[in-house]
Amino acid sequence: MSLPIVLIIIITIMGIFAFSIILLARKNKVSLKQTIDAKPTNTFKNGEQK
């Protein structure tokens, strides 16, 4: 097989994987802008908070 054919096959497979990952992310409602707390609150084993 020549190089252009191999590249086309690899790019096609990568595109299919990317498309399926995007569809799964939309189905599971994954947000790219997730907020992360700078200081998480201390939680103890019995559920009490400081």
C-alpha positions in Angstrom: 0.0 0.0 0.0 1.2 3.5 -0.7 1.6 6.2 1.9 -1.4 8.4 0.9 -3.8 5.4 1.2 -2.4 4.5 4.7 -2.8 8.2 5.8 -6.4 8.4 4.5 -7.3 5.2 6.4 -5.6 6.4 9.7 -7.3 9.8 9.5 -10.7 8.2 8.8 -10.3 5.9 11.8 -9.3 8.8 14.0 -12.3 10.8 12.7 -14.7 8.0 13.6 -13.3 7.7 17.1 -13.5 11.5 17.6 -17.1 11.6 16.4 -18.1 8.8 18.7 -16.4 10.4 21.7 -18.2 13.7 21.0 -21.5 11.8 20.7 -20.9 10.0 24.0 -19.9 13.3 25.7 -23.2 14.9 24.6 -25.2 11.9 25.6 -23.7 12.0 29.1 -24.0 15.8 29.3 -20.3 16.3 30.0 -19.4 20.0 30.5 -15.9 21.3 29.4 -16.3 24.2 31.8 -16.4 22.4 35.1 -15.7 24.5 38.1 -13.2 23.2 40.7 -13.3 24.7 44.2 -10.0 26.2 45.2 -10.4 25.1 48.9 -12.7 22.1 49.3 -14.6 21.9 52.6 -13.4 19.4 55.1 -15.8 16.5 55.4 -15.6 13.9 58.1 -16.7 10.3 57.9 -20.0 10.8 59.6 -21.0 13.7 57.2 -20.3 16.6 59.6 -18.7 19.7 58.1 -16.2 21.9 59.8 
